[in-house]
Amino acid sequence: MITRLILASALALAATSAALAADAPKSTAECMEQAFALAGTAQEKKLSDDKAGQVDELLAKMEDACTSEKFADAAKAADEINAAIGK
């Protein structure tokens, strides 16, 4: 049930995250929404263990940047995540 909720939320946010990924987020909430959407997209891709580990590290880096309000760093991490998942 939780997986379905996460997946549904991620799909709903995926459209907005694609548009927002080009620009740095403007708030911690917006930044975390982007990270959440990217996590859902990565989960859908069924990545190899190595690639999934890389994405997990990048997501942690992005979340740290979000909570530290370093939105440019978060945007850079988001770009790296998109590249890693082939988006």
C-alpha positions as a Markdown table, in Angstrom:
| # | Residue | x | y | z |
|---|---|---|---|---|
| 1 | Met | 0.0 | 0.0 | 0.0 |
| 2 | Ile | 2.8 | 2.4 | 0.9 |
| 3 | Thr | 4.6 | 1.6 | -2.3 |
| 4 | Arg | 1.5 | 2.4 | -4.3 |
| 5 | Leu | 1.1 | 5.7 | -2.5 |
| 6 | Ile | 4.7 | 6.6 | -3.1 |
| 7 | Leu | 4.5 | 5.6 | -6.8 |
| 8 | Ala | 1.3 | 7.5 | -7.3 |
| 9 | Ser | 2.8 | 10.6 | -5.6 |
| 10 | Ala | 6.0 | 10.3 | -7.6 |
| 11 | Leu | 4.0 | 10.0 | -10.9 |
| 12 | Ala | 2.0 | 13.1 | -10.0 |
| 13 | Leu | 5.2 | 15.0 | -9.2 |
| 14 | Ala | 7.2 | 13.7 | -12.1 |
| 15 | Ala | 5.6 | 16.1 | -14.6 |
| 16 | Thr | 6.3 | 19.1 | -12.4 |
| 17 | Ser | 9.8 | 17.9 | -11.5 |
| 18 | Ala | 10.8 | 17.7 | -15.1 |
| 19 | Ala | 9.9 | 21.3 | -15.6 |
| 20 | Leu | 11.5 | 22.4 | -12.3 |
| 21 | Ala | 14.7 | 20.4 | -12.8 |
| 22 | Ala | 16.1 | 23.0 | -15.2 |
| 23 | Asp | 15.9 | 25.7 | -12.6 |
| 24 | Ala | 17.2 | 25.7 | -9.0 |
| 25 | Pro | 14.3 | 25.2 | -6.5 |
| 26 | Lys | 13.2 | 28.2 | -4.6 |
| 27 | Ser | 12.3 | 26.6 | -1.3 |
| 28 | Thr | 13.1 | 23.6 | 0.8 |
| 29 | Ala | 9.7 | 22.2 | 0.2 |
| 30 | Glu | 10.0 | 22.5 | -3.6 |
| 31 | Cys | 13.5 | 21.0 | -3.4 |
| 32 | Met | 12.3 | 18.0 | -1.4 |
| 33 | Glu | 9.4 | 17.5 | -3.8 |
| 34 | Gln | 11.9 | 17.3 | -6.6 |
| 35 | Ala | 14.1 | 14.8 | -4.7 |
| 36 | Phe | 11.0 | 12.7 | -3.9 |
| 37 | Ala | 9.9 | 12.7 | -7.5 |
| 38 | Leu | 13.4 | 11.7 | -8.7 |
| 39 | Ala | 13.4 | 8.8 | -6.1 |
| 40 | Gly | 10.2 | 7.6 | -7.5 |
| 41 | Thr | 11.4 | 7.8 | -11.1 |
| 42 | Ala | 14.6 | 5.9 | -10.1 |
| 43 | Gln | 12.5 | 3.2 | -8.4 |
| 44 | Glu | 10.4 | 2.8 | -11.6 |
| 45 | Lys | 13.6 | 2.3 | -13.7 |
| 46 | Lys | 14.6 | -0.9 | -11.9 |
| 47 | Leu | 18.3 | 0.1 | -11.9 |
| 48 | Ser | 21.2 | -2.3 | -11.4 |
| 49 | Asp | 22.5 | -2.5 | -7.8 |
| 50 | Asp | 25.5 | -0.3 | -8.7 |
| 51 | Lys | 23.4 | 2.3 | -10.4 |
| 52 | Ala | 20.8 | 2.3 | -7.6 |
| 53 | Gly | 23.6 | 2.8 | -5.0 |
| 54 | Gln | 24.9 | 5.7 | -7.0 |
| 55 | Val | 21.4 | 7.3 | -7.2 |
| 56 | Asp | 20.9 | 6.8 | -3.5 |
| 57 | Glu | 24.1 | 8.6 | -2.7 |
| 58 | Leu | 23.1 | 11.4 | -5.1 |
| 59 | Leu | 19.6 | 11.6 | -3.5 |
| 60 | Ala | 21.2 | 11.9 | 0.0 |
| 61 | Lys | 23.5 | 14.7 | -1.4 |
| 62 | Met | 20.5 | 16.5 | -2.9 |
| 63 | Glu | 18.4 | 16.1 | 0.3 |
| 64 | Asp | 21.3 | 17.5 | 2.4 |
| 65 | Ala | 21.5 | 20.5 | -0.1 |
| 66 | Cys | 17.8 | 21.0 | 0.2 |
| 67 | Thr | 17.7 | 21.1 | 4.0 |
| 68 | Ser | 20.8 | 23.4 | 4.0 |
| 69 | Glu | 19.0 | 25.7 | 1.5 |
| 70 | Lys | 21.8 | 25.3 | -1.0 |
| 71 | Phe | 19.4 | 25.1 | -3.9 |
| 72 | Ala | 22.0 | 25.5 | -6.7 |
| 73 | Asp | 23.8 | 22.4 | -5.3 |
| 74 | Ala | 20.5 | 20.6 | -5.1 |
| 75 | Ala | 19.8 | 21.4 | -8.8 |
| 76 | Lys | 23.3 | 20.1 | -9.7 |
| 77 | Ala | 22.6 | 16.9 | -7.8 |
| 78 | Ala | 19.2 | 16.6 | -9.6 |
| 79 | Asp | 21.0 | 16.9 | -13.0 |
| 80 | Glu | 23.4 | 14.2 | -11.9 |
| 81 | Ile | 20.5 | 11.9 | -10.8 |
| 82 | Asn | 18.7 | 12.5 | -14.1 |
| 83 | Ala | 21.9 | 11.5 | -16.0 |
| 84 | Ala | 22.4 | 8.4 | -13.8 |
| 85 | Ile | 18.8 | 7.1 | -14.4 |
| 86 | Gly | 18.9 | 7.9 | -18.1 |
| 87 | Lys | 16.3 | 10.6 | -18.0 |
